[in-house]
Amino acid sequence: MGEDLSRLHAGSTRRPVDASGAFSATPDAFTPPAGNPRFPLFDSLRAIAALCILLLHTASFSGVEIESWYLGLLVHLDIGVTIFFLISGFLLYRPMVAARVLGAPATPWPAYAWRRFLRIAPAYWVALTILALLPGIYGVFTDNWWVYYGLLQNYPIYSLSADCSSDVLRCGITPVWSLGIEVGFYVALPFFAWGLGGVAARVRPSRWFTSELAVLAIVSLASLPLVTRFDTELERLLWYSPLGHGLWFALGMAIASASVRAQQTGVAPRGIDWLSKRPGLAWGAAIGAYAITSIWIFDPVPGNAVDGTQYAVQYVTFGLIAALLLLPAAFGDGRSGLPRRILASPVLAWLGLISYGIFLYHWPIAYALSREGVTEWWPHSPILVLTLVTLVLTVASATASYYLVERPILRLKRLGDSRAVRSGRGTGKQDLLKGTR
């Protein structure tokens, strides 16, 4: 298959990975499956996504004025969720495509499930327990404890607690509604990859990429009706499923397929290759589209009911914006262009390393600080003071989470990998994650 995968950065170039140390060290949290390259600039994309969500919530708790010109920019920072979903689609799907197309080692499904469990559950359980004690989030130490520890808040399988004010999503760690959707994606992805492998086996080898994009386009279109109606319990459940956000996952998966195609042929698909050589244009278009739609097109008032059509437009727009943000990290040499230099920042990369903790801890911290009157410390800019104090406490909590919980636990990922190697699994036709060559 040409050069060793480990010597290729971003899948669209034959240049070696930067050996200066910025790209060579692989944190335990982000080690890719054996035989697959690492995409270090995605660390900083995680940080950007987590900081977007943090700023969204601190702005909400600070009571931003409706008349503020920047209100639309703040209330639509839930685009951080979109970025997270595209990152998951890219990083989790790419090894599966590489196994089928390039002959890279395939990950047996038990090893895949083990890695996903270690990445998500232990740190979440620790955070949920700590935050239930301090500052005291609702619902965790009730008869519904299994709902929160099981990430089942999105599903109507529990009795509501009076402390939740008839909305269980206000209990536990509120933002983990999106984590529940991610876990659903983790479960569905191996089966989807297996099915796509079957589709690819029925077309000419040169057409696998086209057929893959066609299936992902169908998934994207199928998700559109699910974001236009929220009236029934079934529609609500479908929205909280991976299919309800299928466009976002599919865009990440499409970029992953394009990356493997570039690895296979030595050049990225034409449009992507053109944009990867102009990373400033990709990010400029993304930032411009976000500013224009957030300020002048999408409803800028928090809490306003948004009709299905407007949300569908926002859903598609946010997916395309996030895709433009990902392209410079997925393609290119990792150094050229301002966006890549920003993503190569050691500070931003380190924040990406602890980004899971930022996601888990920021909302309860911001909520508690707002109730304690932190926004009154500096009445001229309550958003700024709440954001800064929340950021400091959240980063401290996330750092402890990573170094005391996540990193030690994630070292156990190697057990699953080593067992797969010893058993010789991951090379057979029956392997669920490999699909059909």
C-alpha positions in Angstrom: 0.0 0.0 0.0 2.9 2.4 -0.4 4.4 4.1 2.6 3.8 3.1 6.2 0.6 4.6 7.5 2.5 5.8 10.6 4.6 8.1 8.4 1.7 9.9 6.9 0.1 12.9 8.5 -3.5 13.7 7.6 -3.8 11.1 4.8 -3.4 13.4 1.8 0.4 13.9 1.7 3.5 11.8 1.5 5.4 14.0 4.0 6.5 12.4 7.3 5.0 13.4 10.5 6.8 16.3 12.2 9.4 14.7 14.4 9.9 17.8 16.6 7.8 16.4 19.4 4.6 18.3 18.7 3.2 15.4 16.7 5.4 12.5 17.8 4.2 12.1 21.4 0.8 10.3 21.6 -1.1 10.7 24.8 -2.8 7.6 26.1 -6.2 9.2 25.6 -5.7 9.6 21.9 -3.7 6.5 20.8 -5.2 5.3 17.5 -5.8 1.6 16.9 -2.7 -0.3 15.9 -1.5 0.3 12.4 -3.4 3.6 12.0 -2.0 7.1 11.9 -2.7 9.8 14.5 -4.1 13.1 13.6 -2.7 15.5 16.2 -4.4 18.6 15.1 -7.7 17.1 16.1 -6.6 17.5 19.7 -7.0 21.3 19.3 -10.3 20.8 17.5 -11.6 19.0 20.6 -10.5 22.0 22.7 -12.3 24.5 20.4 -15.5 22.4 20.6 -15.3 22.2 24.4 -14.6 25.9 24.9 -17.5 26.8 22.6 -19.9 24.8 24.8 -18.4 26.3 28.0 -18.8 29.9 26.7 -22.4 29.1 25.6 -23.3 28.1 29.1 -21.5 30.8 30.9 -23.2 33.3 28.6 -26.6 31.8 29.5 -25.9 31.8 33.2 -24.6 35.4 33.2 -27.9 36.8 31.8 -26.6 38.3 28.6 -28.8 41.2 27.5 -31.2 40.6 24.6 -30.1 43.8 22.9 -26.4 42.8 22.8 -25.2 42.7 19.2 -23.1 39.6 20.0 -26.0 37.6 21.5 -26.4 35.5 18.3 -22.8 34.6 18.3 -23.0 33.3 21.9 -26.3 31.4 21.9 -25.3 29.4 18.8 -22.1 28.1 20.2 -23.8 24.8 20.6 -22.0 24.2 17.3 -19.4 22.7 19.6 -21.6 19.6 19.7 -21.5 19.5 15.9 -17.7 19.7 15.9 -17.6 16.8 18.4 -19.8 14.6 16.3 -17.8 15.2 13.2 -14.6 14.4 15.1 -16.1 11.1 16.3 -17.3 10.2 12.8 -13.9 10.9 11.4 -11.6 9.3 14.0 -13.7 6.2 14.7 -14.6 5.4 11.1 -11.3 6.0 9.4 -9.6 2.8 10.9 -12.5 0.7 9.7 -12.3 2.0 6.2 -8.5 1.7 6.2 -8.8 -1.9 7.3 -11.1 -2.7 4.4 -9.4 -0.6 1.7 -5.8 -0.4 2.6 -5.4 -3.7 4.5 -4.6 -2.0 7.8 -5.0 -4.1 10.9 -8.7 -4.4 11.8 -9.9 -3.9 15.4 -12.0 -6.8 16.7 -15.3 -5.6 18.1 -14.5 -6.5 21.7 -11.3 -4.4 21.6 -13.3 -1.5 20.0 -16.0 -1.7 22.7 -13.4 -1.9 25.4 -11.6 1.2 24.2 -14.9 3.1 23.9 -16.0 2.0 27.4 -12.7 3.1 29.0 -12.8 6.4 27.2 -16.3 7.4 28.3 -17.5 5.6 31.4 -15.0 5.8 34.3 -14.3 9.5 34.0 -18.0 10.2 33.7 -18.9 8.1 36.7 -16.2 9.8 38.8 -17.4 13.3 37.7 -21.0 12.5 38.2 -20.3 11.3 41.8 -18.1 14.2 42.7 -20.5 16.8 41.2 -23.5 15.2 43.0 -21.6 16.0 46.3 -20.2 19.4 45.3 -21.8 21.5 44.1 -24.7 19.1 44.5 -26.4 18.4 41.2 -29.9 16.9 41.4 -31.1 13.4 40.9 -27.9 11.3 41.2 -28.5 9.9 44.7 -32.2 9.0 44.0 -34.1 6.0 42.8 -33.1 7.1 39.3 -29.4 6.8 39.9 -29.1 4.1 37.3 -30.5 6.6 34.7 -27.6 9.0 35.2 -24.8 6.5 35.6 -26.1 4.6 32.5 -26.4 7.8 30.3 -30.1 7.1 29.8 -31.4 10.6 30.4 -32.6 10.9 26.8 -35.1 8.0 27.2 -38.5 7.9 28.9 -37.7 4.9 31.0 -37.7 6.5 34.5 -40.0 8.3 36.9 -39.2 12.0 37.3 -37.8 13.5 40.5 -39.6 16.5 41.9 -36.2 18.2 42.1 -35.9 18.1 38.4 -38.8 20.4 37.8 -40.4 17.9 35.4 -37.4 17.8 33.1 -34.9 15.1 33.9 -32.3 16.7 31.6 -31.9 19.4 34.4 -30.7 16.6 36.7 -27.3 15.0 36.5 -24.7 16.7 34.2 -27.1 18.5 31.8 -24.8 18.6 28.7 -24.4 14.8 28.6 -27.5 14.5 26.5 -25.1 14.7 23.6 -22.8 12.1 25.2 -25.7 9.7 25.2 -26.1 10.2 21.4 -22.3 9.7 21.0 -22.6 6.3 22.8 -25.4 5.3 20.5 -23.2 6.1 17.6 -20.4 4.0 19.1 -22.8 1.1 19.2 -24.2 1.5 15.7 -20.9 2.3 13.9 -19.4 -1.2 13.6 -22.7 -2.6 12.1 -22.9 0.3 9.7 -19.3 -0.2 8.7 -19.9 -3.9 8.1 -22.9 -3.0 5.9 -20.9 -0.5 3.9 -18.2 -3.1 3.4 -20.9 -5.3 1.9 -22.0 -2.5 -0.4 -18.4 -1.8 -1.4 -17.8 -5.5 -2.2 -20.6 -5.4 -4.9 -19.1 -2.5 -6.9 -15.8 -2.2 -8.8 -12.8 -1.6 -6.5 -12.2 1.8 -8.1 -15.8 2.8 -7.2 -15.8 2.1 -3.5 -15.4 5.8 -2.6 -18.3 6.9 -4.7 -20.6 4.2 -3.3 -19.5 5.1 0.2 -20.4 8.8 -0.3 -23.8 7.8 -1.9 -24.7 5.7 1.2 -23.6 8.5 3.6 -25.7 11.0 1.5 -28.7 8.8 2.0 -28.2 8.7 5.7 -27.8 12.5 5.8 -31.1 13.0 3.9 -32.9 10.5 6.1 -31.9 12.5 9.1 -33.5 15.7 7.9 -37.1 14.8 8.6 -36.1 13.9 12.1 -35.0 17.5 12.9 -38.1 19.2 11.6 -40.7 17.7 14.0 -40.5 17.2 17.8 -44.2 16.7 18.6 -44.4 13.0 19.5 -42.4 10.8 21.9 -41.2 8.8 18.9 -39.9 11.9 17.1 -38.1 13.0 20.3 -36.5 9.5 20.6 -35.4 9.5 17.0 -33.8 13.0 17.5 -31.8 11.7 20.4 -30.6 8.7 18.3 -27.5 8.8 16.1 -29.8 8.9 13.0 -31.3 12.1 14.4 -27.9 13.7 13.9 -26.9 11.5 11.0 -25.8 14.4 8.8 -23.1 15.4 11.3 -21.7 11.9 11.8 -21.9 11.2 8.1 -19.9 14.3 7.3 -17.1 13.2 9.6 -17.3 9.7 8.1 -17.1 11.1 4.5 -14.0 13.1 5.4 -12.6 9.9 6.8 -13.3 8.0 3.6 -11.7 10.9 1.6 -8.6 10.6 3.8 -8.3 6.9 3.1 -8.9 7.5 -0.6 -6.1 10.0 -0.5 -3.9 7.4 1.3 -4.7 4.9 -1.4 -4.1 7.1 -4.4 -1.6 9.6 -3.1 -3.8 12.6 -3.7 -6.9 13.9 -2.0 -10.2 14.2 -4.0 -10.1 17.3 -6.1 -12.3 19.7 -4.1 -10.8 18.7 -0.8 -7.3 18.9 -2.2 -8.0 22.5 -3.4 -9.3 23.5 0.0 -6.6 21.7 1.9 -4.0 23.9 0.1 -6.0 27.0 1.2 -6.8 26.3 4.9 -7.3 30.0 5.5 -10.1 30.1 3.0 -11.7 27.1 4.6 -11.7 28.6 8.0 -12.6 32.1 6.7 -15.7 30.6 5.0 -16.6 28.7 8.2 -16.2 31.7 10.5 -18.0 34.0 8.1 -20.9 31.6 7.6 -21.2 31.2 11.4 -21.2 35.0 12.0 -23.7 35.8 9.2 -26.2 33.0 10.1 -25.9 33.5 13.8 -26.4 37.2 13.9 -28.8 37.8 10.9 -30.5 34.5 10.0 -31.0 32.2 13.0 -33.1 33.3 16.0 -30.7 35.0 18.4 -33.0 35.0 21.5 -32.3 32.2 24.0 -35.3 30.1 24.8 -37.4 31.1 21.8 -39.2 28.3 20.1 -37.5 27.5 16.8 -39.7 25.9 14.1 -38.6 22.7 12.4 -37.7 24.4 9.1 -35.3 26.9 10.8 -33.7 24.2 12.9 -33.2 22.1 9.7 -31.4 24.9 8.0 -29.3 25.5 11.1 -28.6 21.7 11.3 -27.3 21.6 7.7 -25.4 24.9 8.0 -23.6 23.9 11.2 -22.6 20.6 9.7 -21.0 22.3 6.7 -19.2 24.9 8.9 -17.8 22.1 11.1 -16.6 20.2 8.1 -14.7 23.3 6.8 -13.1 23.5 10.3 -12.0 19.9 10.2 -10.5 19.8 6.7 -7.2 21.5 7.5 -6.6 19.1 10.4 -7.4 16.0 8.3 -5.4 17.0 5.2 -2.2 18.8 4.5 1.3 18.7 6.1 0.2 20.0 9.5 2.3 23.2 9.3 1.2 25.4 6.4 -1.5 28.0 6.8 -2.6 30.0 9.8 -5.4 27.5 10.8 -2.9 24.7 11.1 -0.5 26.8 13.1 -3.3 27.7 15.4 -4.2 24.0 15.8 -0.6 23.2 16.4 -0.5 25.5 19.5 0.8 23.5 22.5 -1.7 25.2 24.8 -4.7 24.5 22.6 -3.5 20.9 22.1 -3.2 20.4 25.9 -6.7 21.8 26.4 -7.8 19.2 23.9 -6.1 16.5 26.0 -8.3 17.4 28.9 -11.3 18.4 26.9 -13.5 15.5 28.1 -13.1 16.9 31.7 -13.9 20.4 30.5 -17.1 19.0 28.9 -18.1 17.1 32.1 -17.3 19.7 34.8 -18.0 23.1 33.3 -21.8 23.2 33.5 -22.3 22.4 37.2 -19.4 24.8 38.0 -20.8 27.6 36.0 -24.3 27.0 37.4 -23.0 27.0 41.0 -21.0 30.1 40.5 -23.9 32.0 39.0 -26.1 31.1 42.0 -23.3 32.3 44.3 -23.4 35.7 42.7 -20.1 35.6 40.9 -21.6 37.7 38.0 -22.0 40.6 40.5 -18.3 40.8 41.1 -18.0 42.9 38.0 -21.4 44.2 36.9 -20.0 45.8 33.8 -19.2 42.5 32.2 -20.8 39.5 34.0 -20.1 37.2 31.0 -16.4 37.9 31.2 -16.1 37.4 35.0 -18.2 34.2 35.0 -16.4 32.8 32.0 -12.9 33.4 33.5 -13.7 32.0 36.9 -15.6 29.0 35.4 -12.7 28.4 33.0 -10.1 28.4 35.8 -12.0 26.0 38.0 -13.0 23.8 35.1 -9.5 23.5 33.8 -8.3 22.6 37.3 -11.0 19.9 37.6 -10.4 18.6 34.1 -6.6 18.4 34.7 -7.2 16.3 37.8 -9.7 14.2 35.9 -7.2 13.4 33.1 -4.1 12.8 35.2 -5.7 11.0 38.1 -8.5 9.1 36.4 -8.5 9.1 32.6 -4.8 8.5 31.8 -4.4 5.6 34.3 -7.6 4.0 33.1 -6.9 4.5 29.4 -3.6 2.5 29.8 -5.8 -0.5 30.0 -6.7 -0.1 26.4 -3.5 -1.9 25.6 -4.9 -5.1 27.2 -7.6 -5.3 24.6 -5.2 -4.6 21.8 -2.6 -7.2 23.0 -5.3 -9.8 23.5 -6.4 -9.2 19.9 -2.8 -9.6 18.7 -2.2 -12.8 20.7 -5.5 -14.4 19.5 -4.7 -13.5 15.9 -8.1 -11.7 15.5 -8.6 -8.7 13.3 -7.5 -10.3 10.1 -10.4 -12.7 9.4 -13.2 -12.1 7.0 -15.7 -12.5 9.8 -14.3 -9.5 11.7 -17.2 -7.1 12.2 -15.1 -3.9 12.0 -13.2 -4.9 8.9 -16.2 -5.6 6.6 -15.6 -7.1 3.2 -12.5 -6.3 1.1 
